[in-house]
Amino acid sequence: MNRIKRSQFKSFLNTGTLLAPVWSLIGVGITAGSIAYNPNVEEETYIHEDNATITVDNYLPKFPLEASAVQGDSVFSYLDVLRKSRKTFSEAETEVVNVWIYNAPISDYYPGEKQSCSVQIDEFGGEGGASVKINYTVNFLGEPILGRFNPSLGKWSPLNAPATHTLTSLTLGSGILSPLFATNKSNLFYTTSIAAATVTVSSVLAGATIVQKCNGTVVAQGAAANLNLGKNTITIDVTVSGTTYTYVIEATRTV
């Protein structure tokens, strides 16, 4: 039984825009940080019982943080603009991704959640002779979206593609996709094992622009992709009306 280290739970703040997100790691200058889920509970004692029944009605999650101000850190730069301009309402809103690094990835995409949020600046300053501290709170807004995040690429993906981007066909020359493509075509993440040095890749969606790659090398429709021993990453970018969703297949070559 392995303990989960704090470094295996990472959070990334969108310091760009909703249309062009820039995922910046929250961590520089921070020595402690926990999400406060703040459950609202209802307690009732029924007339025929002596002990109370407690139910959880909802949650009001917040992520309060204290950081040393580090010039050049992208998160601090973003917060400093909010502080100086005293941004409010939609101008103080962005997104945060919480990533569970302790769970198994698919081609370096780890399970996580994307959450709309507002950022409030609580305090700025500190004691004489010490580094400046900035205290702020990330307030979660609405429901989280489950998906996967690639920390090295800084790329977020939901678990499923919308109907407009769902492939009608995805075929590998060998290997069985898990989960089966036929049962959930919109699923964006798959794994497979292949006992061969190459595999053909074909994907179809009428009206879409499709770009297939294996380990970063473009693979034409129906062409053979070269596989390395061990894990390989096959990606299929599906673009419709300027919006792209990416299918990811972790293909493990066994021989």
matplotlib code that plots the C-alpha trace (Angstrom):
import matplotlib.pyplot as plt

x = [0.0, 1.6, 1.0, -0.1, 2.3, 1.1, 3.1, 0.8, -2.2, -1.5, -3.6, -3.3, -4.8, -5.9, -3.9, -4.9, -8.4, -11.3, -10.7, -6.9, -6.2, -2.7, -2.4, 0.0, 1.0, -0.1, 2.8, 5.7, 6.0, 3.2, 4.1, 0.5, -2.8, -6.0, -9.4, -12.1, -15.2, -17.5, -20.4, -23.9, -25.6, -29.1, -29.6, -33.0, -34.1, -37.2, -39.9, -39.6, -35.7, -33.3, -30.4, -30.1, -30.0, -27.5, -27.6, -25.2, -27.2, -24.4, -20.8, -19.3, -15.7, -13.0, -9.2, -7.6, -3.8, -1.0, 2.1, 5.3, 5.3, 7.8, 8.5, 8.3, 5.9, 3.0, 0.4, 1.7, 1.8, -1.9, -2.9, -1.0, -3.0, -6.2, -5.0, -3.9, -7.0, -9.3, -11.1, -14.7, -17.5, -16.6, -13.2, -12.2, -13.4, -11.2, -10.8, -8.8, -7.8, -7.1, -5.1, -4.8, -1.2, -1.5, -3.9, -2.7, -2.3, -3.2, -0.3, 0.6, -3.0, -4.0, -7.5, -8.7, -11.4, -11.9, -13.7, -14.9, -13.8, -13.6, -10.4, -10.5, -7.5, -7.5, -4.3, -1.0, 2.0, 3.7, 6.2, 9.2, 12.3, 10.3, 9.2, 5.9, 2.9, -0.2, -3.3, -6.0, -9.0, -10.1, -13.9, -15.3, -18.3, -21.0, -20.2, -16.8, -16.1, -14.3, -11.6, -7.8, -4.9, -1.4, 0.9, 3.9, 1.8, -0.4, -3.4, -6.9, -9.4, -12.9, -13.6, -15.9, -16.3, -19.5, -21.7, -20.3, -16.8, -17.6, -15.9, -18.2, -15.3, -11.9, -10.0, -6.6, -5.0, -4.4, -5.1, -8.4, -9.3, -10.3, -13.0, -14.4, -15.0, -18.3, -19.9, -18.8, -17.7, -17.4, -14.9, -11.6, -9.1, -8.2, -5.6, -4.5, -1.7, -0.2, 2.2, 3.7, 6.2, 3.6, -0.2, -2.5, -4.8, -8.1, -10.6, -13.7, -16.1, -17.9, -17.1, -14.3, -10.6, -8.7, -5.0, -3.6, -0.2, 1.8, 4.5, 4.2, 4.6, 1.7, 0.1, -2.1, -5.5, -5.0, -1.2, 1.0, 2.4, 5.8, 5.7, 8.4, 8.7, 6.6, 4.2, 3.3, 0.9, -1.5, -3.5, -6.4, -7.3, -10.8, -11.6, -15.0, -15.9, -12.5, -12.8, -10.6, -11.1, -8.3, -8.7, -5.8, -4.7, -2.0, -0.7, 1.8, 3.9, 4.7, 7.2]
y = [0.0, 3.2, 6.6, 9.4, 12.4, 16.0, 16.4, 13.8, 16.2, 19.1, 22.2, 24.3, 27.8, 29.1, 32.3, 32.8, 33.1, 30.6, 30.4, 30.2, 28.6, 28.7, 26.2, 27.5, 25.2, 26.4, 25.7, 28.2, 29.9, 27.7, 25.3, 24.1, 24.0, 22.1, 22.3, 23.1, 21.3, 23.0, 20.5, 21.7, 19.1, 18.7, 17.0, 15.6, 13.4, 11.5, 11.1, 7.3, 7.5, 8.8, 9.4, 12.0, 11.4, 13.5, 14.0, 16.0, 18.6, 20.2, 21.4, 24.9, 24.1, 26.7, 26.6, 29.1, 29.6, 31.6, 32.1, 34.0, 36.6, 35.2, 37.6, 35.7, 33.0, 33.0, 32.4, 35.4, 37.6, 36.7, 37.4, 40.6, 42.0, 41.0, 42.7, 45.9, 46.2, 44.9, 42.8, 41.7, 39.6, 38.0, 39.7, 37.7, 34.4, 31.8, 28.0, 25.6, 22.0, 19.6, 16.5, 13.2, 12.2, 9.2, 7.5, 5.6, 7.8, 7.0, 8.3, 10.8, 12.1, 11.8, 11.8, 15.1, 17.7, 21.1, 23.7, 27.2, 29.5, 33.0, 34.3, 36.6, 38.5, 38.4, 39.9, 41.2, 42.2, 40.6, 41.1, 43.4, 41.7, 38.7, 38.0, 39.5, 37.1, 37.1, 35.3, 34.4, 32.0, 30.0, 29.7, 26.8, 27.7, 25.1, 21.5, 20.1, 18.5, 15.2, 14.5, 14.0, 16.4, 16.1, 18.1, 18.0, 19.4, 21.6, 20.1, 19.3, 17.0, 15.9, 12.2, 12.3, 14.1, 15.9, 14.4, 16.9, 15.4, 11.7, 9.4, 7.0, 4.6, 3.9, 0.9, -0.5, -3.3, -5.3, -5.0, -4.6, -1.2, -0.8, 0.3, -1.1, 1.6, 0.2, 0.6, 4.1, 6.0, 9.3, 8.1, 10.0, 7.7, 4.1, 1.5, -1.5, -4.2, -5.0, -7.9, -6.3, -3.7, -1.7, -1.1, 0.4, 3.3, 4.4, 6.9, 8.4, 11.3, 12.9, 16.7, 16.6, 17.3, 14.4, 14.2, 10.9, 10.7, 8.0, 9.3, 12.7, 11.4, 11.9, 8.6, 8.7, 7.0, 3.2, 3.5, 1.6, 3.4, 2.3, 1.2, 1.3, -1.5, -0.6, 2.3, 4.4, 7.3, 7.4, 10.6, 11.4, 15.1, 15.7, 19.3, 20.6, 24.3, 25.3, 23.2, 20.2, 17.2, 14.6, 10.8, 9.3, 5.6, 4.2, 1.3, -1.0, -3.1, -6.4, -8.0]
z = [0.0, -1.2, 0.4, -2.0, -1.8, -2.0, -5.3, -6.9, -6.7, -9.0, -9.9, -12.9, -13.3, -16.7, -16.9, -20.6, -21.9, -22.3, -26.0, -25.7, -22.3, -20.8, -18.0, -15.3, -12.4, -9.0, -6.6, -6.8, -3.3, -1.8, 1.1, 1.8, 0.0, 0.4, -1.2, 1.5, 0.3, 2.8, 2.8, 3.6, 5.7, 7.1, 10.4, 11.4, 14.3, 13.4, 16.0, 16.2, 16.6, 19.2, 16.8, 14.1, 10.4, 8.6, 4.8, 2.6, 0.6, -1.5, -1.4, -1.6, -2.5, -2.2, -2.6, -0.2, -0.8, 0.5, -1.7, -1.6, -4.4, -7.0, -9.9, -13.2, -11.9, -14.3, -11.6, -9.5, -12.6, -13.3, -9.6, -9.5, -12.4, -10.6, -7.4, -9.0, -11.1, -8.4, -11.0, -10.2, -11.6, -14.9, -15.1, -12.0, -13.4, -15.1, -14.9, -12.8, -13.5, -10.6, -11.7, -9.9, -10.8, -8.5, -10.9, -14.0, -17.2, -20.8, -22.8, -20.1, -19.8, -16.1, -14.7, -13.5, -13.3, -14.9, -12.9, -13.6, -10.8, -9.6, -8.0, -5.0, -3.7, 0.1, 1.4, 0.0, 2.1, 5.1, 7.9, 7.6, 6.4, 5.0, 1.5, 0.3, 0.6, -1.5, -0.1, -2.5, -2.8, -5.8, -5.6, -7.6, -9.8, -10.7, -11.6, -12.5, -15.9, -15.6, -18.2, -18.5, -18.5, -19.9, -17.6, -20.0, -22.9, -20.8, -22.6, -21.1, -22.8, -21.7, -21.6, -24.6, -27.9, -28.8, -31.5, -34.1, -33.6, -32.9, -35.4, -37.2, -37.7, -36.0, -37.1, -36.2, -38.3, -35.2, -31.5, -29.7, -28.4, -24.7, -24.3, -27.5, -30.0, -31.2, -27.7, -27.1, -30.2, -28.4, -25.9, -26.5, -24.7, -25.5, -24.8, -26.8, -27.0, -30.4, -31.2, -34.3, -35.4, -37.4, -37.3, -39.9, -38.7, -40.3, -39.0, -40.6, -40.0, -42.9, -43.2, -40.7, -41.2, -39.7, -38.9, -37.6, -35.9, -34.2, -31.8, -33.5, -37.1, -39.5, -40.6, -43.8, -43.8, -44.0, -43.8, -41.5, -38.4, -37.0, -33.4, -30.8, -28.2, -25.2, -25.2, -28.2, -28.6, -31.5, -31.8, -34.2, -34.4, -35.5, -36.6, -37.4, -37.9, -36.4, -33.2, -32.6, -30.4, -30.1, -29.8, -27.9, -28.1, -25.9, -28.0, -26.3, -28.7, -26.9, -29.3]

ax = plt.figure().add_subplot(projection="3d")
ax.plot(x, y, z, "-o")
ax.set_aspect("equal")
plt.show()
